[in-house]
Amino acid sequence: MRKFLALGLAAGMFLAWLPRAGAQEGDAPEARVSEPRVSAPSVSEPSVSELRVSEPPVSEPPVSELRVSEPPVSEPPVSEPRVSEPRVSEPCVPGADALGVARTIEIDTIAGPRFGAPFKDQDILADGEVVLTFDDGPLRAYSQRVLEALQAHCAKATFFVVGRMAVSDPEMVREYARFGHTVGIHTWSHQNLHRLTPLRARTEIELGFSAVQQALGKPVAPFFRFPYLADTRSMMVHLQERHIAIFSIDVDSKDYRTRNAEAVHRKVMSDLARVKKGIILFHDIQPSTAKALPGLLADLKAKGYRIVHLQPKADATTMAEFDAMAQQQLERRQAKVASEPLARRAFTWPSSGVHAEPAVARERVRSTHRHDQRPPSQDWFSNATRW
């Protein structure tokens, strides 16, 4: 009996052991199959760095490309601030009360013609016709007002410019031309040529042409007026050889004698009533002329006077050595303004360092000084209050 019990217990234990053994034997293959699955992610799934490399490089354009695509015209360059300048050159259409320009005369200067009293070589004006001329400028405070008064009447004039003044304010010289006026020459420093040697007088003339031309940025008219109307025979011969016209006057405003605008107005209209026509002399550096001009132009229109504008058939030529001297003066002026901004307000530019005659002027020039009259003061500022 005990043997049967022992055999049954052994059989039961054997039967209980069989499922566990089978489970242990089945676990081993499953573990072996799962091992490749653990190593698979390292091969089949790319790393983060690989994903970044595979992204298209053009999907996000660089910042520089975006800037290039912005419209370049949205911000105009700083070097072109004057948008209103083209309006200056637009044709002026005179109204019913404006003088305008009755006619324009083209002057052939090849023979060095002379105009105005006392020459009377060329009688180009009819009764009622006047030529407006302005000497000694530019001086911005008054020259600008003169230009505005002329523009209000669509009137044109001739400005006889002093070289030193042109160097002092080249932009104002260009304003003359932008408004359509003729630019002539009134020497370099407004000296009375009677008091100079012929060589020095020649330098005054030629340096004046070179300085004003460089300030203007283009050739000037071959028109010249002697300071104080003090012509000399030798310089008239020189100007004729250079094919430059000489201009005197028929009516003198005497604006340098008074600050009273009414006095200037009365003087001009009174003289015109007597001579009927002619070349009128003003100075655009004088406050009396700046004040008188609007009313005077209106009176000329009311009394039936007509404006004649003079233009040259050909431009003036300059001499290389005087061009070099003028360029030095302009460069000195530019350097002075750059270092001292207040220098821009200077009334005129000093003429020191320009008295030496260049080689081109060192040829014999016949002296024909007039000794029968006492010339005015040599000082330019005193001269500015005279012719």
Backbone hydrogen bonds, N-H to C=O, Kabsch-Sander energy under -0.5 kcal/mol:
donor,donor_aa,acceptor,acceptor_aa,energy
5,L,1,M,-2.1
6,A,2,R,-2.3
7,L,3,K,-2.3
8,G,4,F,-2.2
9,L,5,L,-2.4
10,A,6,A,-2.1
11,A,7,L,-2.5
12,G,8,G,-2.3
13,M,9,L,-2.2
14,F,10,A,-2.1
15,L,11,A,-2.3
16,A,12,G,-2.0
17,W,13,M,-1.6
18,L,14,F,-1.5
20,R,16,A,-0.6
21,A,17,W,-2.1
22,G,18,L,-2.1
23,A,19,P,-2.1
24,Q,20,R,-2.2
25,E,21,A,-2.3
26,G,22,G,-2.0
27,D,23,A,-1.7
28,A,24,Q,-1.0
30,E,26,G,-1.3
31,A,27,D,-2.0
32,R,28,A,-1.5
33,V,29,P,-2.1
34,S,30,E,-1.8
35,E,31,A,-0.9
37,R,33,V,-0.6
38,V,34,S,-1.3
38,V,35,E,-0.5
39,S,35,E,-1.3
40,A,36,P,-1.6
42,S,39,S,-0.6
43,V,40,A,-2.1
44,S,40,A,-2.4
45,E,41,P,-1.5
51,L,47,S,-1.8
52,R,48,V,-1.8
53,V,49,S,-1.8
54,S,50,E,-1.6
55,E,52,R,-1.0
59,S,56,P,-1.2
65,E,62,P,-0.5
66,L,62,P,-1.4
67,R,63,V,-2.0
68,V,64,S,-1.7
69,S,65,E,-1.3
70,E,67,R,-1.3
74,S,71,P,-1.2
75,E,72,P,-0.6
80,E,77,P,-1.3
83,V,81,P,-1.5
87,R,84,S,-1.3
88,V,84,S,-0.6
88,V,85,E,-1.8
89,S,85,E,-0.8
90,E,87,R,-0.7
93,V,91,P,-0.5
98,A,95,G,-1.3
100,G,153,H,-3.2
102,A,307,I,-2.1
103,R,307,I,-1.2
105,I,309,H,-2.7
106,E,104,T,-0.5
107,I,105,I,-0.6
107,I,311,Q,-3.5
108,D,106,E,-0.5
109,T,107,I,-0.8
112,G,109,T,-2.0
115,F,246,I,-2.4
117,A,249,I,-1.0
119,F,116,G,-1.3
120,K,116,G,-1.6
122,Q,114,R,-0.7
123,D,121,D,-0.5
124,I,122,Q,-1.0
128,G,276,K,-2.5
129,E,126,A,-2.1
130,V,306,R,-2.7
131,V,278,G,-2.0
133,T,280,I,-1.7
134,F,158,T,-2.2
135,D,282,F,-2.1
136,D,160,F,-1.1
142,Y,139,L,-1.9
143,S,139,L,-3.3
144,Q,140,R,-1.9
146,V,142,Y,-2.1
147,L,143,S,-2.4
148,E,144,Q,-2.1
149,A,145,R,-2.1
150,L,146,V,-2.3
151,Q,147,L,-2.5
152,A,148,E,-1.9
153,H,149,A,-0.8
153,H,150,L,-0.8
154,C,151,Q,-1.1
155,A,150,L,-2.6
158,T,132,L,-2.2
159,F,182,T,-3.0
160,F,134,F,-2.9
160,F,158,T,-0.6
161,V,159,F,-0.9
161,V,184,G,-2.1
162,V,137,G,-1.9
163,G,187,T,-2.5
164,R,188,W,-2.8
166,A,162,V,-2.1
167,V,163,G,-2.3
168,S,164,R,-1.7
169,D,165,M,-1.4
172,M,169,D,-0.7
173,V,169,D,-1.3
174,R,170,P,-2.0
175,E,171,E,-1.3
176,Y,172,M,-1.4
177,A,173,V,-1.3
178,R,174,R,-2.4
179,F,175,E,-1.7
180,G,177,A,-1.8
181,H,176,Y,-2.1
182,T,157,A,-2.2
184,G,159,F,-3.1
184,G,182,T,-0.6
185,I,223,F,-2.5
186,H,161,V,-2.5
186,H,187,T,-0.6
188,W,204,E,-0.9
193,L,191,Q,-0.7
195,R,192,N,-1.7
196,L,193,L,-1.1
201,A,197,T,-2.9
202,R,198,P,-2.2
203,T,199,L,-2.0
204,E,200,R,-2.3
205,I,201,A,-1.9
206,E,202,R,-2.9
207,L,203,T,-2.8
208,G,204,E,-1.2
209,F,205,I,-2.0
210,S,206,E,-2.3
211,A,207,L,-2.8
212,V,208,G,-2.3
213,Q,209,F,-2.1
214,Q,210,S,-2.2
215,A,211,A,-2.2
216,L,212,V,-2.5
217,G,213,Q,-2.1
218,K,213,Q,-0.9
221,A,183,V,-2.3
223,F,221,A,-2.0
224,F,245,A,-2.2
225,R,185,I,-1.8
229,L,226,F,-2.0
230,A,227,P,-2.1
231,D,229,L,-1.5
233,R,368,T,-0.6
236,M,232,T,-2.2
237,V,233,R,-2.2
238,H,234,S,-2.1
239,L,235,M,-2.5
240,Q,236,M,-2.1
241,E,237,V,-2.3
242,R,238,H,-1.4
243,H,240,Q,-1.4
244,I,239,L,-2.4
245,A,222,P,-2.7
246,I,113,P,-2.6
247,F,224,F,-2.7
248,S,115,F,-3.2
248,S,246,I,-0.5
249,I,117,A,-1.0
250,D,279,I,-2.9
251,V,279,I,-2.4
253,S,251,V,-0.5
253,S,281,L,-1.8
257,R,254,K,-1.7
258,T,255,D,-0.8
261,A,259,R,-0.7
264,V,260,N,-1.5
265,H,261,A,-2.2
266,R,262,E,-2.7
267,K,263,A,-2.1
268,V,264,V,-2.1
269,M,265,H,-2.2
270,S,266,R,-2.4
271,D,267,K,-2.2
272,L,268,V,-2.4
273,A,269,M,-1.9
274,R,270,S,-1.0
275,V,271,D,-2.7
276,K,272,L,-2.6
278,G,129,E,-1.9
280,I,131,V,-3.0
280,I,278,G,-0.5
281,L,251,V,-2.8
282,F,133,T,-1.7
282,F,280,I,-0.5
284,D,135,D,-1.0
286,Q,283,H,-1.7
290,A,286,Q,-1.8
291,K,287,P,-2.1
292,A,288,S,-2.2
293,L,289,T,-2.4
296,L,292,A,-2.4
297,L,293,L,-2.8
298,A,294,P,-1.6
299,D,295,G,-1.9
300,L,296,L,-2.4
301,K,297,L,-2.0
302,A,298,A,-2.2
303,K,299,D,-2.1
304,G,301,K,-1.4
305,Y,300,L,-2.4
306,R,128,G,-3.1
308,V,130,V,-2.6
309,H,103,R,-2.2
311,Q,105,I,-2.6
313,K,107,I,-2.8
316,A,220,V,-2.8
323,D,319,M,-2.2
324,A,320,A,-2.1
325,M,321,E,-1.6
326,A,322,F,-2.5
327,Q,323,D,-2.5
328,Q,324,A,-1.9
329,Q,325,M,-1.8
330,L,326,A,-2.4
331,E,327,Q,-2.5
332,R,328,Q,-2.4
333,R,329,Q,-2.2
334,Q,330,L,-2.5
335,A,331,E,-2.4
336,K,332,R,-2.3
337,V,333,R,-2.5
338,A,334,Q,-2.2
339,S,335,A,-1.9
340,E,336,K,-2.6
343,A,340,E,-2.4
344,R,341,P,-1.6
345,R,342,L,-1.7
346,A,343,A,-1.8
354,V,351,S,-1.3
361,A,358,P,-1.7
362,R,359,A,-1.6
363,E,361,A,-1.4
371,H,369,H,-0.6
383,N,379,D,-2.1
384,A,380,W,-2.0
385,T,382,S,-1.3
386,R,383,N,-2.4
